Amino acid sequence: MTPEELKTLRDELQCTAKELAAALGVEQDTVLGWERGEVFPTKRFITQMEVLRKKGKAAFPRQARRNAPKTNPMAVLADPEMWKLVRKLLAHPTLRREAQKLAETYSDPAEEPNTD
């Protein structure tokens, strides 16, 4: 797979080098090295990338969330359903543990760059 083909694949999948690296079980620097043509992926990784290509954008479920319109935080705070959820999280430790596991797969907005 050439560097151009790899870039095309990432465009098709609409994923970052970091996301592709995680899906392949390699470091982000490895994917970037492939894209620069400094090193080349082995047959094993090429096969994995073809599997990802067949899955399409669904291979990276966070993608839809990342491109979703930003929600006004004040509107979320005003939503009674949000507070109902917060009460349930506080009252039920098992629910809180499960929510924490699920939340690990999502980026923390406080750690995302400000685009304003």
Secondary structure as UniProt FT lines:
FT   HELIX           3..13
FT   HELIX           17..24
FT   HELIX           28..36
FT   HELIX           43..55
FT   HELIX           56..59
FT   HELIX           62..67
FT   HELIX           73..78
FT   HELIX           80..91
FT   HELIX           93..103
FT   TURN            104..105
FT   HELIX           109..111
//
